[in-house]
Amino acid sequence: MSGQSARGKFIVFDGPDGGGKSTAVARTVEWLKERKIPVWQTKQPGGSKYGDEIRKIMFETVGTTNVDPDALRLLFLSNHLHNCADVAPRLAAGTWVVADRWATSAIPYMIGGVDRPIDPRVVSLYRHFVKKLPWDVWFYLTGYPETLLERARARTTETHQGAKAWNDVAKARRITRVFDELAKVRSYRAVKINTCALQPGGVMGRVEKVLEKLKENA
């Protein structure tokens, strides 16, 4: 169609804390820029001035351990809706979008990461809005829960791990189990990578093979 840009590709990196998402996102953005592909990076929670304020509430000024679980779930959803409004027009204009987490993260963390059972209506809302803006590939970076949690606690780029309600091994295991179930959903187009079993170069080797296929089909 003359005069119209092809839709950009939407790439999501997800998984438990400590899986290497931030590194993979940064390298993916660099890979796309090297190939002159227009790219925009986002994240959840965060991704905008509005989202950054929500992120501060969760991890700095208040902390997830001090927020009512249902209020926390709706904060995640509010951030997601705002990010959708940012992402959709960029994709329509032909820009590729790389996300460090998306609404999919909220389901494992809100089911496995907090002690109060989640209201099924909240899960339905998340699933509805996930379908509203589908991605082209969902990279699920995972590993052994104990190892990933150890990595997350040792990070120097982030200092708020202790403020997270899910900062213990039992919850890390539960969160990983929910992520594993999501990865089985066919429509998620999941590419599951065990980052504990690969060196960083091996992880990006897997990622780049998928990116090459997306580029060929753009």
C-alpha positions as CSV (number, residue, x, y, z in Angstrom):
1,M,0.0,0.0,0.0
2,S,1.7,3.1,-1.2
3,G,2.3,5.9,1.3
4,Q,1.6,3.7,4.3
5,S,4.3,2.4,6.7
6,A,4.4,-1.3,7.6
7,R,3.5,-1.9,11.2
8,G,6.5,-2.0,13.5
9,K,7.4,-5.2,15.4
10,F,6.6,-5.4,19.1
11,I,9.2,-7.4,21.1
12,V,8.6,-8.2,24.8
13,F,11.2,-9.5,27.2
14,D,9.7,-11.0,30.3
15,G,10.4,-13.4,33.2
16,P,11.4,-13.5,36.8
17,D,13.8,-10.9,38.4
18,G,17.4,-11.8,37.7
19,G,16.8,-13.3,34.3
20,G,18.8,-10.8,32.3
21,K,16.0,-8.9,30.7
22,S,17.6,-5.4,31.0
23,T,20.8,-6.6,29.3
24,A,18.9,-8.4,26.6
25,V,16.7,-5.3,26.0
26,A,19.7,-3.0,25.7
27,R,21.5,-5.3,23.3
28,T,18.4,-5.8,21.2
29,V,17.9,-2.0,20.9
30,E,21.5,-1.7,19.8
31,W,21.1,-4.6,17.3
32,L,18.1,-2.8,15.7
33,K,19.9,0.6,15.6
34,E,22.9,-1.0,13.9
35,R,20.5,-2.1,11.1
36,K,18.9,1.3,10.8
37,I,15.6,0.0,12.1
38,P,13.6,2.7,14.0
39,V,13.2,1.5,17.6
40,W,11.6,2.8,20.8
41,Q,12.2,1.3,24.2
42,T,9.7,1.0,27.1
43,K,9.3,-0.8,30.4
44,Q,6.8,-1.8,33.0
45,P,6.4,-0.6,35.6
46,G,7.6,2.7,34.2
47,G,8.0,3.6,30.5
48,S,6.7,7.2,30.8
49,K,6.6,10.1,33.3
50,Y,3.3,8.7,34.6
51,G,4.7,5.1,34.8
52,D,7.9,6.3,36.5
53,E,5.8,7.9,39.3
54,I,4.1,4.5,39.7
55,R,7.4,2.8,39.8
56,K,8.6,5.2,42.5
57,I,5.6,4.4,44.6
58,M,6.2,0.7,44.3
59,F,9.9,0.6,44.8
60,E,11.0,3.8,46.5
61,T,8.6,6.1,48.3
62,V,6.2,3.4,49.6
63,G,7.3,-0.1,48.5
64,T,5.2,-3.0,47.4
65,T,5.2,-4.5,51.0
66,N,3.3,-1.4,52.2
67,V,0.6,-1.2,49.4
68,D,-2.6,-3.1,49.6
69,P,-2.3,-6.1,47.2
70,D,-5.5,-5.1,45.2
71,A,-4.3,-1.5,45.0
72,L,-0.9,-2.8,43.8
73,R,-2.6,-4.9,41.1
74,L,-4.5,-1.9,39.8
75,L,-1.4,0.3,39.8
76,F,0.2,-2.2,37.5
77,L,-2.9,-2.1,35.3
78,S,-3.0,1.7,35.2
79,N,0.6,1.8,34.2
80,H,-0.1,-0.7,31.4
81,L,-3.0,1.2,30.0
82,H,-1.0,4.4,29.8
83,N,1.9,2.5,28.1
84,C,-0.5,1.0,25.5
85,A,-1.5,4.5,24.5
86,D,2.2,5.3,23.9
87,V,3.1,2.1,22.1
88,A,0.2,1.7,19.7
89,P,0.8,4.8,17.5
90,R,4.5,4.1,17.4
91,L,3.9,0.6,16.0
92,A,1.4,2.0,13.5
93,A,4.0,4.4,12.3
94,G,6.5,1.6,11.6
95,T,8.7,1.9,14.7
96,W,9.8,-1.3,16.4
97,V,9.1,-1.3,20.1
98,V,11.1,-3.3,22.7
99,A,9.6,-3.7,26.1
100,D,11.3,-4.7,29.4
101,R,8.2,-6.4,30.8
102,W,4.6,-6.0,29.7
103,A,1.2,-6.6,31.3
104,T,2.1,-10.3,31.3
105,S,4.5,-9.8,34.2
106,A,1.7,-8.6,36.4
107,I,-0.1,-12.0,36.4
108,P,2.8,-14.1,37.8
109,Y,3.8,-11.4,40.3
110,M,0.2,-10.7,41.4
111,I,-0.6,-14.4,41.8
112,G,2.7,-15.7,43.1
113,G,4.3,-12.7,44.6
114,V,1.7,-11.5,47.1
115,D,-0.1,-13.5,49.8
116,R,-3.7,-12.4,49.2
117,P,-5.5,-14.4,46.5
118,I,-6.1,-12.4,43.3
119,D,-9.7,-11.5,42.3
120,P,-10.5,-13.5,39.1
121,R,-12.0,-10.3,37.6
122,V,-8.6,-8.6,37.9
123,V,-7.0,-11.5,35.9
124,S,-9.7,-11.1,33.3
125,L,-8.9,-7.4,32.9
126,Y,-5.2,-8.1,32.4
127,R,-5.9,-10.8,29.9
128,H,-8.3,-8.5,28.0
129,F,-5.7,-5.7,27.7
130,V,-2.9,-8.1,26.8
131,K,-4.9,-9.2,23.8
132,K,-5.7,-5.6,22.9
133,L,-2.1,-4.9,21.9
134,P,-0.5,-8.2,20.7
135,W,3.2,-8.6,20.4
136,D,5.2,-10.3,17.7
137,V,7.5,-12.3,20.1
138,W,7.5,-12.8,23.8
139,F,11.0,-13.7,25.0
140,Y,10.6,-15.5,28.3
141,L,14.0,-15.3,30.1
142,T,13.9,-17.7,33.0
143,G,16.1,-20.1,35.0
144,Y,16.4,-21.7,38.4
145,P,14.4,-19.5,40.9
146,E,17.1,-19.6,43.6
147,T,19.8,-18.6,41.2
148,L,17.7,-15.8,39.7
149,L,16.8,-14.4,43.1
150,E,20.4,-14.4,44.1
151,R,21.3,-12.5,40.9
152,A,18.5,-10.0,41.5
153,R,19.7,-9.3,45.1
154,A,23.3,-8.9,43.9
155,R,22.5,-6.2,41.3
156,T,24.1,-2.9,41.7
157,T,22.1,-1.1,39.0
158,E,18.9,-1.4,41.1
159,T,18.8,-1.1,44.9
160,H,15.1,-1.7,45.6
161,Q,15.0,-5.5,45.6
162,G,14.4,-5.5,49.3
163,A,11.3,-3.3,48.9
164,K,9.6,-6.0,46.8
165,A,6.9,-8.1,48.4
166,W,8.2,-11.1,46.5
167,N,11.8,-11.0,47.7
168,D,12.0,-14.6,49.0
169,V,12.6,-18.0,47.5
170,A,9.2,-19.5,48.0
171,K,7.5,-16.6,46.1
172,A,10.2,-16.7,43.4
173,R,9.3,-20.4,42.8
174,R,5.6,-19.6,42.7
175,I,6.2,-16.7,40.3
176,T,8.3,-18.9,38.0
177,R,5.6,-21.6,37.9
178,V,3.0,-19.1,36.8
179,F,5.4,-17.7,34.1
180,D,5.9,-21.3,32.9
181,E,2.2,-21.8,32.5
182,L,1.8,-18.5,30.5
183,A,4.6,-19.7,28.2
184,K,2.5,-22.7,27.2
185,V,-0.3,-20.4,25.8
186,R,0.1,-20.6,22.1
187,S,-1.0,-17.1,21.3
188,Y,1.8,-15.8,23.5
189,R,4.4,-16.7,20.8
190,A,6.8,-17.5,23.6
191,V,10.5,-18.1,23.1
192,K,11.7,-19.6,26.4
193,I,15.4,-19.2,27.2
194,N,17.0,-20.6,30.4
195,T,19.6,-17.9,31.1
196,C,21.1,-20.0,33.9
197,A,22.2,-22.6,31.3
198,L,23.7,-20.2,28.8
199,Q,26.4,-17.5,28.7
200,P,25.2,-14.0,27.8
201,G,26.4,-14.5,24.3
202,G,24.4,-17.7,24.0
203,V,21.3,-15.9,25.1
204,M,21.7,-13.2,22.5
205,G,22.5,-15.8,19.9
206,R,19.0,-17.2,20.5
207,V,17.4,-13.7,20.5
208,E,19.2,-12.6,17.3
209,K,18.0,-15.6,15.3
210,V,14.4,-14.6,16.1
211,L,15.1,-11.0,15.3
212,E,16.5,-11.9,11.9
213,K,13.3,-13.8,11.1
214,L,11.2,-10.8,12.2
215,K,13.3,-8.5,10.0
216,E,12.9,-10.8,7.0
217,N,9.1,-10.7,7.5
218,A,8.8,-7.0,8.1
